[in-house]
């Protein structure tokens, strides 16, 4: 389960709390906190 601060690679990540998606365009991008609820865990 990817969490905020990790670099899980390019892709679409879904917040485990509210379902908001975060898109990372590059393998070097760092996963931010959820922009909607500030949760730190994604699937």
C-alpha positions as CSV (number, residue, x, y, z in Angstrom):
1,X,0.0,0.0,0.0
2,X,1.7,3.2,-1.1
3,X,1.8,6.1,1.4
4,X,2.6,9.8,1.3
5,X,6.3,10.5,0.7
6,X,7.0,7.4,-1.3
7,X,7.9,7.2,-5.0
8,X,5.6,4.3,-6.1
9,X,6.0,5.0,-9.8
10,X,3.8,6.6,-12.5
11,X,0.2,5.7,-12.2
12,X,-3.2,6.5,-10.7
13,X,-3.5,6.0,-6.9
14,X,-6.8,6.0,-5.0
15,X,-7.2,7.3,-1.4
16,X,-8.2,4.5,0.9
17,X,-10.3,6.9,3.0
18,X,-12.3,9.1,0.5
19,X,-11.7,7.6,-2.9
20,X,-10.0,10.7,-4.4
21,X,-7.5,9.8,-7.1
22,X,-4.0,11.2,-7.5
23,X,-2.1,10.8,-10.8
24,X,1.7,10.6,-10.8
25,X,3.1,11.2,-14.3
26,X,6.7,10.2,-13.6
27,X,8.5,7.5,-11.7
28,X,10.4,10.1,-9.7
29,X,7.2,11.9,-8.5
30,X,6.5,11.7,-4.7
31,X,3.1,10.7,-3.6
32,X,1.4,13.7,-1.8
33,X,-1.2,13.6,0.9
34,X,-4.8,13.2,-0.4
35,X,-5.8,16.7,-1.7
36,X,-9.4,16.1,-0.5
37,X,-9.0,14.6,3.0
38,X,-5.3,14.7,3.7
39,X,-5.1,10.9,4.2
40,X,-1.7,9.3,3.6
41,X,-2.6,5.8,2.4
42,X,-3.5,4.9,-1.2
43,X,-4.3,1.8,-3.2
